[in-house]
Amino acid sequence: MSEELNVPVMADYFNAGKQPEILFWVGSAGSFDDRAKKITRAFVKILNKADVNFAVLGTEESSTGDIAKRAGNEFLFQMQAVTNIEVLNAYEVKRIVTCDPHSYNCLKNEYPSLGGKYEVIHHTQFIEELLASGRLKVEGNTYKGKKITFHDPCYLGRANGEYEAPRNVLNSTNAKLTEMKRTKQTALCCGAGGAQMFKEPEKGDMDINILRTEDALETKPDIIATGCPYCNTMLTDGVKHKEKEAEVTVLDIAELIANS
């Protein structure tokens, strides 16, 4: 993290006998992937701007185990999950916000049966909450008139039924939101989910991320907006494959709001 960002650690809060409003779950991509770190920074900038009392686990945060589970290693998943749950419960965490729909789905739907019961919120839902309550205002018209198309992440949309929050947040930027032909319930996966991110694709006519990028490019966008670091990587690769980097940018919703 750079100097200008204020990122408190949960242990410091706990030692001072305080509880933050939310725990920001950074996730593996947001911690280690250079591109995803920019999304993490953008979201922290938003939290700082809105005066949100938040903390991260820092070195105490481990992988949710989502990828191990999708790849079929239930034993490793449970080991990782139980370790995280012990840490979260020791800190009496109630509310978790994350920029990663994979972590969101895992913490929300798969941790409760192992003893980890929390209110889990995706960052687009939390930004929507901040805008609605007036704690955050989108100033200026950085994206006014820009054509944006939004790609629904599988684990936010079809797995958890959240389609409106990201769109409501994008509408606050005064950009022109254009939907792809496959959208919301019928949206096509970017190809990264289910641990596919970490292996070569099966043989076929076309990689799925190229197909999904074609869907996006048909709307003739200036920006492809995403709400997931893995989708961001897959669609950025797709845009490069189509040699459209000069015309089309792939940005997370947190980055669009932070820039506004």
PAKEDO-779674 format. One record per residue (C-alpha): x, y, z; residue in three letters. Coordinates in steps of 0.1 Angstrom, whole numbers, padded with zeros to 4 digits, always signed. Layout:
XYZala;...
***
This chain:
+0000+0000+0000met;+0012+0035-0007ser;+0018+0061+0020glu;-0013+0082+0014glu;-0037+0054+0021leu;-0047+0046+0056asn;-0050+0008+0061val;-0056-0002+0098pro;-0050-0038+0109val;-0075-0058+0129met;-0050-0067+0156ala;-0045-0030+0164asp;-0082-0024+0168tyr;-0086-0055+0190phe;-0057-0045+0212asn;-0073-0010+0217ala;-0106-0027+0226gly;-0124-0014+0195lys;-0144-0030+0166gln;-0142-0015+0131pro;-0174-0010+0111glu;-0163-0036+0086ile;-0135-0060+0080leu;-0121-0056+0044phe;-0112-0091+0031trp;-0085-0084+0005val;-0084-0119-0010gly;-0055-0137-0028ser;-0058-0118-0061ala;-0061-0084-0043gly;-0030-0092-0022ser;-0006-0107-0047phe;-0017-0099-0083asp;-0002-0066-0095asp;-0033-0057-0115arg;-0057-0066-0087ala;-0037-0046-0062lys;-0048-0015-0080lys;-0084-0025-0073ile;-0076-0030-0036thr;-0060+0005-0035arg;-0090+0020-0053ala;-0114+0005-0028phe;-0093+0016+0002val;-0092+0051-0013lys;-0131+0050-0013ile;-0132+0038+0023leu;-0108+0065+0034asn;-0128+0092+0014lys;-0161+0080+0030ala;-0145+0079+0065asp;-0153+0042+0069val;-0140+0027+0101asn;-0124-0005+0086phe;-0096-0029+0092ala;-0078-0057+0073val;-0064-0089+0087leu;-0030-0083+0071gly;-0007-0113+0075thr;-0034-0132+0094glu;-0055-0134+0062glu;-0051-0167+0043ser;-0068-0179+0011ser;-0105-0186+0016thr;-0099-0221+0001gly;-0124-0214-0027asp;-0100-0225-0054ile;-0090-0257-0036ala;-0127-0266-0032lys;-0135-0259-0069arg;-0105-0280-0079ala;-0119-0308-0059gly;-0096-0307-0028asn;-0122-0306-0001glu;-0097-0315+0026phe;-0075-0285+0018leu;-0105-0262+0016phe;-0117-0272+0050gln;-0082-0267+0065met;-0080-0232+0050gln;-0115-0223+0060ala;-0113-0235+0096val;-0080-0216+0101thr;-0097-0184+0088asn;-0128-0189+0108ile;-0108-0193+0140glu;-0091-0159+0133val;-0123-0142+0124leu;-0142-0155+0154asn;-0114-0146+0177ala;-0118-0110+0165tyr;-0156-0112+0168glu;-0160-0101+0132val;-0196-0094+0122lys;-0194-0077+0088arg;-0170-0085+0059ile;-0166-0066+0026val;-0146-0080-0003thr;-0138-0070-0039cys;-0136-0107-0049asp;-0169-0125-0057pro;-0152-0159-0052his;-0143-0149-0016ser;-0177-0133-0012tyr;-0195-0165-0023asn;-0173-0188-0002cys;-0174-0167+0030leu;-0212-0161+0026lys;-0224-0196+0016asn;-0197-0221+0026glu;-0183-0208+0059tyr;-0215-0209+0079pro;-0216-0248+0080ser;-0180-0248+0094leu;-0189-0222+0122gly;-0182-0190+0103gly;-0214-0169+0103lys;-0209-0133+0091tyr;-0227-0107+0071glu;-0208-0108+0038val;-0211-0079+0014ile;-0196-0074-0021his;-0177-0041-0026his;-0203-0029-0052thr;-0231-0034-0026gln;-0211-0015+0000phe;-0203+0013-0024ile;-0240+0015-0033glu;-0248+0017+0004glu;-0222+0046+0009leu;-0237+0065-0021leu;-0273+0060-0009ala;-0265+0072+0026ser;-0247+0103+0013gly;-0213+0092+0029arg;-0198+0091-0006leu;-0205+0115-0034lys;-0194+0111-0070val;-0180+0145-0080glu;-0173+0158-0114gly;-0181+0141-0147asn;-0150+0120-0153thr;-0170+0094-0172tyr;-0199+0115-0184lys;-0209+0103-0219gly;-0185+0074-0219lys;-0199+0041-0230lys;-0196+0014-0204ile;-0207-0022-0205thr;-0208-0043-0174phe;-0197-0079-0172his;-0216-0098-0145asp;-0192-0120-0124pro;-0207-0155-0121cys;-0203-0156-0083tyr;-0220-0122-0078leu;-0247-0126-0104gly;-0260-0161-0110arg;-0247-0176-0078ala;-0259-0149-0055asn;-0286-0130-0075gly;-0269-0095-0073glu;-0274-0077-0105tyr;-0286-0042-0095glu;-0259-0029-0071ala;-0231-0027-0097pro;-0254-0011-0122arg;-0267+0014-0097asn;-0231+0024-0088val;-0221+0027-0125leu;-0252+0049-0132asn;-0239+0073-0105ser;-0209+0082-0127thr;-0232+0097-0155asn;-0217+0072-0180ala;-0239+0056-0207lys;-0245+0020-0196leu;-0250-0004-0225thr;-0259-0041-0219glu;-0243-0070-0237met;-0266-0095-0255lys;-0259-0120-0228arg;-0264-0102-0195thr;-0276-0108-0159lys;-0291-0143-0156gln;-0278-0152-0191thr;-0244-0137-0187ala;-0215-0158-0200leu;-0187-0167-0177cys;-0153-0151-0183cys;-0136-0185-0180gly;-0117-0180-0147ala;-0142-0195-0123gly;-0141-0230-0108gly;-0102-0229-0106ala;-0100-0226-0145gln;-0079-0195-0140met;-0050-0217-0131phe;-0050-0242-0160lys;-0049-0243-0197glu;-0084-0243-0214pro;-0097-0276-0229glu;-0096-0279-0267lys;-0123-0261-0286gly;-0130-0235-0312asp;-0123-0205-0290met;-0112-0197-0255asp;-0143-0186-0234ile;-0127-0153-0224asn;-0123-0143-0261ile;-0159-0152-0267leu;-0170-0130-0237arg;-0147-0102-0249thr;-0165-0103-0283glu;-0198-0099-0265asp;-0185-0068-0247ala;-0169-0053-0279leu;-0202-0056-0298glu;-0215-0029-0276thr;-0187-0006-0288lys;-0177+0004-0253pro;-0150+0028-0241asp;-0148+0008-0209ile;-0156-0027-0199ile;-0165-0026-0162ala;-0161-0056-0139thr;-0166-0064-0103gly;-0141-0092-0099cys;-0103-0093-0102pro;-0103-0127-0121tyr;-0129-0114-0146cys;-0107-0083-0150asn;-0077-0104-0160thr;-0096-0126-0184met;-0113-0097-0202leu;-0080-0077-0203thr;-0064-0107-0220asp;-0093-0108-0244gly;-0090-0071-0253val;-0053-0077-0259lys;-0060-0107-0281his;-0084-0085-0301lys;-0058-0057-0303glu;-0082-0032-0289lys;-0061-0019-0260glu;-0059+0016-0275ala;-0097+0020-0277glu;-0111-0001-0247val;-0101-0001-0211thr;-0110-0028-0185val;-0117-0013-0151leu;-0131-0025-0118asp;-0161-0005-0105ile;-0140+0005-0075ala;-0115+0021-0099glu;-0143+0039-0117leu;-0157+0054-0085ile;-0122+0062-0070ala;-0114+0081-0102asn;-0147+0100-0100ser;
***
